Amino acid sequence: MMRGVIALCGVLLVVGCASVSREDCVAGDWAGIGARDGAAGRVGDVQFDRHVQACARVDVTPDRTSWAQGYEAGLRHYCTARVGLREGEAGRPYRGVCPAASEDTFLRGHDLGRSAWQQERRINALEQEINALGRASAGLGDDDAARRQWAANQSEVSILRLQILAAQAELARIRREIRAFRATL
């Protein structure tokens, strides 16, 4: 029974890692697959190598020329300020895939979106610290040492709340900048 579960997990792992399905390999729409890869901002050589490996299982060799033409078309859709902003706001890293002619445009959006994402993460981390200090304070006893620790925790909470206010102000500034940026798109 256990061997069967392990074998099934192994099969699912291999299938789950495939870059394209068996049907995609056989259908051979390499321009379409390349366009999809480019539009998703995937790293070209790495992604194509994954396709080669996936299709080798069904004795199909991907057409690199067709795939590359589709990939370039997909990058034209990906390497825009609008997509850069969306990718940055989602916290996704830039993988250096945009051609030099469109990279600056993409990065303007990406950097702005990434700044908002980072501020949101900072606020969440500070709130978690406050919650942890609250839990720690709730478990303190009633002696002098416990009261001193409670006071120290409350002081730390006050500092963290000020840091949250500063981060929220910075996030509001970034969001205003994003609104102005979107208005130009």
C-alpha positions as CSV (number, residue, x, y, z in Angstrom):
1,M,0.0,0.0,0.0
2,M,2.7,2.4,1.0
3,R,4.7,1.7,-2.2
4,G,1.7,2.5,-4.2
5,V,1.2,5.8,-2.6
6,I,4.9,6.7,-3.1
7,A,4.7,5.6,-6.7
8,L,1.6,7.7,-7.3
9,C,3.3,10.7,-5.6
10,G,6.3,10.2,-7.9
11,V,4.1,10.2,-11.0
12,L,2.2,13.3,-9.9
13,L,5.5,15.0,-9.2
14,V,6.8,14.3,-12.8
15,V,3.5,15.3,-14.4
16,G,3.2,18.4,-12.2
17,C,6.6,19.5,-13.3
18,A,6.1,19.2,-17.0
19,S,6.2,22.5,-18.8
20,V,3.7,21.3,-21.5
21,S,1.3,18.5,-21.7
22,R,1.7,15.4,-23.9
23,E,-1.1,16.8,-26.1
24,D,0.7,20.2,-26.5
25,C,3.9,18.3,-27.5
26,V,2.0,16.3,-30.1
27,A,-0.1,19.3,-31.4
28,G,3.1,21.2,-32.0
29,D,1.8,24.8,-31.7
30,W,5.3,26.0,-30.8
31,A,4.6,29.6,-31.7
32,G,1.6,29.6,-29.4
33,I,3.5,27.9,-26.6
34,G,6.3,30.4,-27.0
35,A,3.8,33.3,-27.0
36,R,2.4,32.0,-23.7
37,D,5.8,31.6,-22.2
38,G,6.8,35.1,-23.2
39,A,3.6,36.7,-22.0
40,A,4.2,35.0,-18.6
41,G,7.7,36.5,-18.4
42,R,9.4,33.1,-18.2
43,V,13.1,32.8,-18.8
44,G,13.4,31.8,-22.5
45,D,16.3,29.2,-22.5
46,V,15.2,27.6,-19.3
47,Q,11.6,27.3,-20.4
48,F,12.5,25.9,-23.8
49,D,14.8,23.3,-22.2
50,R,11.9,22.3,-20.0
51,H,9.7,21.8,-23.1
52,V,12.5,19.7,-24.7
53,Q,12.6,17.5,-21.6
54,A,8.8,17.2,-21.3
55,C,8.4,16.3,-25.0
56,A,11.2,13.8,-25.0
57,R,8.9,11.5,-23.1
58,V,6.7,11.3,-26.2
59,D,9.5,11.4,-28.8
60,V,8.7,14.9,-29.9
61,T,11.3,17.6,-30.6
62,P,10.0,21.2,-30.1
63,D,10.5,23.6,-33.0
64,R,12.9,26.2,-31.5
65,T,12.4,28.7,-34.4
66,S,8.6,28.8,-34.1
67,W,8.8,28.8,-30.3
68,A,11.3,31.8,-30.4
69,Q,9.1,33.8,-32.7
70,G,6.1,33.2,-30.4
71,Y,8.2,34.0,-27.4
72,E,9.3,37.3,-28.8
73,A,5.7,38.2,-29.5
74,G,4.7,37.2,-25.9
75,L,7.5,39.4,-24.5
76,R,6.0,42.4,-26.3
77,H,2.9,41.9,-24.3
78,Y,4.8,41.2,-21.0
79,C,7.4,43.9,-21.2
80,T,5.1,46.9,-20.6
81,A,4.7,49.3,-17.8
82,R,1.2,48.0,-17.0
83,V,2.4,44.4,-16.6
84,G,5.5,45.5,-14.7
85,L,3.3,47.3,-12.2
86,R,1.0,44.2,-11.9
87,E,4.0,41.9,-11.4
88,G,5.6,44.2,-8.8
89,E,2.3,44.6,-6.9
90,A,2.1,40.8,-6.7
91,G,5.6,40.6,-5.3
92,R,6.9,38.6,-8.3
93,P,10.6,39.2,-9.1
94,Y,11.8,40.4,-12.4
95,R,13.8,37.7,-14.2
96,G,15.6,40.0,-16.7
97,V,13.7,38.8,-19.7
98,C,12.7,42.0,-21.4
99,P,14.7,43.3,-24.4
100,A,16.7,46.5,-23.7
101,A,14.3,48.6,-25.7
102,S,11.4,47.8,-23.3
103,E,13.2,47.0,-20.1
104,D,13.2,50.5,-18.6
105,T,9.4,50.8,-19.3
106,F,8.7,47.5,-17.6
107,L,11.0,48.3,-14.6
108,R,9.4,51.7,-14.0
109,G,6.1,49.9,-13.4
110,H,7.6,46.9,-11.6
111,D,9.7,49.0,-9.2
112,L,6.7,51.1,-8.2
113,G,4.5,48.0,-7.7
114,R,7.2,46.2,-5.8
115,S,7.6,49.2,-3.5
116,A,3.9,49.0,-2.6
117,W,4.1,45.2,-2.0
118,Q,7.2,45.7,0.2
119,Q,5.4,48.3,2.4
120,E,2.4,46.0,2.7
121,R,4.7,43.2,3.9
122,R,6.4,45.5,6.3
123,I,3.1,46.6,7.8
124,N,2.0,42.9,8.2
125,A,5.3,42.0,9.8
126,L,5.0,44.9,12.3
127,E,1.4,43.9,13.1
128,Q,2.6,40.3,13.7
129,E,5.2,41.6,16.1
130,I,2.6,43.5,18.0
131,N,0.4,40.4,18.2
132,A,3.3,38.4,19.5
133,L,4.1,40.9,22.2
134,G,0.4,40.9,23.2
135,R,0.4,37.2,23.6
136,A,3.6,37.3,25.5
137,S,2.2,40.0,27.8
138,A,-1.0,38.0,28.4
139,G,1.1,35.1,29.8
140,L,3.0,37.2,32.3
141,G,2.6,36.7,36.1
142,D,1.9,39.2,38.8
143,D,5.3,39.8,40.3
144,D,7.6,42.9,39.9
145,A,9.6,41.3,37.1
146,A,6.4,40.5,35.2
147,R,5.2,44.0,35.5
148,R,8.5,45.4,34.3
149,Q,8.3,43.0,31.3
150,W,4.8,44.0,30.6
151,A,5.8,47.7,30.6
152,A,8.7,47.0,28.3
153,N,6.4,45.1,26.0
154,Q,3.9,48.0,25.9
155,S,6.8,50.4,25.2
156,E,7.8,48.2,22.3
157,V,4.2,48.0,21.0
158,S,4.1,51.8,21.0
159,I,7.3,52.0,19.0
160,L,5.9,49.4,16.5
161,R,2.7,51.3,16.2
162,L,4.6,54.4,15.2
163,Q,6.5,52.4,12.7
164,I,3.2,51.1,11.3
165,L,1.9,54.7,10.9
166,A,5.1,55.7,9.1
167,A,4.8,52.7,6.8
168,Q,1.1,53.4,6.1
169,A,2.0,57.0,5.2
170,E,4.7,55.7,2.8
171,L,2.2,53.2,1.4
172,A,-0.4,55.9,0.8
173,R,2.3,58.0,-1.0
174,I,3.2,55.1,-3.2
175,R,-0.4,54.3,-4.0
176,R,-0.9,58.0,-5.0
177,E,2.1,57.6,-7.3
178,I,0.7,54.4,-8.7
179,R,-2.7,56.1,-9.5
180,A,-0.8,58.9,-11.3
181,F,1.3,56.3,-13.1
182,R,-1.8,54.3,-14.2
183,A,-3.3,57.5,-15.5
184,T,-0.4,57.8,-18.0
185,L,-0.8,54.3,-19.3
